[in-house]
Amino acid sequence: MCFGGQFMTTGTNLHGALQRMASSDEPEKREVTLHGRKLSNIPCFRQTYLYGIGSGMVAGLTYFMLTSRPRTASHVAFGSFFTVSLSYWFYCRYTWSTASFHHRQLKHAMQQQVMTEGTERDTAAAVKESGERPEVARA
């Protein structure tokens, strides 16, 4: 049986042929890079440009609808895009770096807790926090 220039048979060959056709239709995903760095790996990059493009479009279209001046509306759109993108980039990177710093601190504290758990240093820290004197087993 001929279908679309390819020969197909029943059974497992039909299933394999359908899988090959489906996989050949999918385009290869190409990574976009900037100076050798993948843009999808840069924190805040996607959100920044989405907010910037959205605000530029809204500001430009709103200004154009109110004044009917296309040149000035394009200037407003670009200015809004630039301002929002730059502002959100700094805000997002600041919050990302503070969160990253807190995660590193927490990771270090957890590693220290694992290292000192059950040692004299751990019991001394527990005494210092509670203010009570630990019971010492005397032989």
Order of alpha helices (4+ residues) and beta strands (2+ residues): beta-beta-alpha-beta-beta-alpha-alpha-alpha
